[in-house]
Amino acid sequence: MAERPYRRILLKLSGEVLAGGESHGLHAGRLGEIADELKLVHDTGVEMGVVVGGGNIYRGLSGAANGMDRVVGDQMGMLATVINSLALQDSLEQRGVKTRVMSAIDMQRIAEPFIRRRAIRHLEKGRVVILAAGTGNPYFTTDTAAVLRAIEIQAEVVIKATKVDGIYTADPMKEPTATLYDRVTYKDVLLRELKVMDSTAFQLCRDNNLPIVVFNVNVSGNLLRLVQGETIGTLVMEG
């Protein structure tokens, strides 16, 4: 077995991942599969923070496109991430994994407030920390929240779960001849206009020299193999 390269990770899951093959909502079977994957990683001793999107329930930009106030729409989207976080917490704890949900919006009856030192202490005690409600502010995506939290909890990498194998030379859904990168630099991403994260999230990673791995979460065992040192997906880091 390869040496594990990461001691502490931040995993970014989209809300759509939890919907399974459905267009919206939570799919119990898929939620369980994701929890199984996370448990395998947790059992190796990797400290793990998780940020989950809310697009399977509500997306703020969609509301704004239909005339809703953007701030209200984004606040609704933040609440959607809390629902997903609680669902993931329940699924993990059914499997014996200790967790904490920490929210950027105060709602102490159902989640702890995000306090950086407390989050780090939870990780040190072997708990999976699920970081909900984005940054707590409108106009910021959950990608940006994931990077911000990764920096705050001193994660060594942001691992972004997607439905494709990594970063390609072009959109593989549109261009069958597109090829997969094993590794690219921040500069390459900008020069080639590759889709990795939104610009704010990507710039935060670049400014803080925080590596990003983009991988296919729909392949069973991928996350475990990735944290154990196998080349899975695409690594983005300084050249």
N, C-alpha and C positions, 0 to 999 in steps of 0.2 A: 504494500500500500504506500502511496506517495505521502511525503510529509505534508501535514496540513499547513497551508500558507497563511491562514487567517485565524486570529484569536478572537476577534470581535467584528461582526458584520452588521450592516444595515440592509435589510431586504425590502425592496419596493415591489408591492403587488398591486396591480390594477384591480379596480372593482369588478371589471368584466371577467377576470379570471374566476371569481367566486360565483359567477352566473352560469358557469359551465357552457353548454351550447345554447342557452336561452338568451333572449335579447335583453332581459333585465331580471332583477331579483337575485335571490340567493338559491343556489342549487346545493341541496344537502349532500349529495354524493360527491360533488366536486370539492366542496368545503372540507369534507372528510379526507379526501385525497391530499389536499394541500396540507392539512394538519399532520397527516402521516409523514409527508416529506419533511416538514419542519421538525417533527419529533426525531426522525433519523439524524438530522443535523445536530439538534440539541443534545442528543445522547452521546455525540462524540466529544462534547465539552465546549463547542463553539458558543460564544456569547452572542446573542442575537436580538437586535431591535428590528421591528417590522412596522412599515408604514403601508396602509392599505388605502387605495383610492375609493371613490364613491360613485363612479360612473354607472354602475349597475343599478343604482337606485335613483340618483339625481345628479345632473351635471349643471353647474351654475351657468356655464356659457350657453347652454341650451335655453335656459330660462331667459337670459338676457336677449337672445336672438328673437324670442317671442314677446319682447316688450317689458319683461320684468326688470326691476332695478337690479343692476349688476351686484351690488353689495348684498342685497337680500338673497339673490340666487346663489352667490358664493357661500353665504351662511348656511343655506339649505344643503349645499354640497358638503360642507364640513360636518353637518349632522349625519349625512349619509355615511361618511367615513366612520363615525362613531358606531352606527348600527353594524357595519361590516366588522369593525374591531371587536365588538362584543360577541358577534357570531364566531369569529375566529378564536377568541379567548375560550368560549364554551367548548368548541371542538377540540382544542388543545388540552384543556383540563380534563375532558372525558378520557383522554389518552395518558393522563398522569403527568402532564407537563405543567409546571407551575408558571403562572403568567401574571403580568400586571398590565392593565390598560391605563395609559396616561394621556390625558386630553389637554389640548392647547386652549380649550374653552372650559371654564369652570363648570363642572356638573358633578359635584362630589358624592352624590348618592349612587352614581354608577361607575365613576372612574376617578382615579387620582389626578390632581393637577400635574402638569409637566413641570418638574423641578429637576434641573440637570443633575445635580449631585445625587438625588434620590434615584433617578433613572440608572445612573452608573452603579450605584450600590445594588440595585435589583439585579443588574447584569452580573455583577461580581458574585452574587448569591445563586446564580444559575437559573434565574427566571427569564423567560422570554418577555420582552417589553414591547407592547403593541402601542404605537404612538398615533393617537387619533386626533381628528379635527384640524388636520393640516398645520399651518403656521398659526392658526387662530385669526388670521387676517384675510380680507378679500383680495382678489387680484393676484394671488399666489397659488400655483398648482401644487398638487401633492408630490410631484417630482421635486420641486423646490423645497417642500417640507422635508422630504426624505434626505436630501443633501444637507440641509440645515441641521437636522437632528443627528445625522451621521457625524458631522463636525463636532457637535456639542457633546456627544457621548464618546467621542474619540474612536469611532469605528475605523477600521483599516481599509474598508472598501464599501462602495454602494453597489449592491447586486440588484439589477433591474430585471424582473421576470416579465417575459413577453411571450407571444405566440409564434415567434420565428426564432431561428437558431442563433441569431446575433445581429451584427451590423453588416449590411451588404453594400456593394458598390451602387446598387439602385434598389428600388422597392421590389422584393422578390415576388410579391403578389401580382405585379404588373410586368416585370421583366424577368422571364424565365432564365435568361443567361446571366443574371446578376450573380456575383461571387461573394462568398463570405470572408470577412476579415477575421483573422485570429487575433490580431493586435493592431491598434492604430494609436496615434498620438493625438493630443488635444488639437494641435495645429492642423493635422490631417482632417480631423472632423470639420473644422471651420473652413478649410480650403476646399474640401470636396462637398461641403454642405450636406453632410450625412445626418440622418435623423437619429439622435440619441436621446436627448431630453429637451425640454424647453430651454431657451437661451439663458434665462436667469439661473436655473439649476446647473446647467453645464458650466457657466462662468464661475459659479461658486466652487464647483469641483476643480476647475482649472486653477483658480486663484489659490486654493488650499492644497493643491497637488494631491487630490483625493481620487484614487483609481475608481473606475466604473467597469463593471462586468455586465454585459447584456446577454441573456441566455433564454432558452426555450423552456418554460416551466411545464409545458405539456408533455415533455418526455420524462417518464418516471425515473427517479434516481439522479436526474441531472444536477440538482442542487447539492446533493451529498457528494457526488463525484467532483463537483467544482470546488467545494471547500476542502476536499481531500487532496487537491493538487492537480487534478486532471485539467487539460485544456478544453474547457467547455465554453461555448459562446465566444464573445469578442471582448478583449480587455482594452480599455481606453486609459492611457496614462502618459506621463511625460516621456518624451523620446530619450 
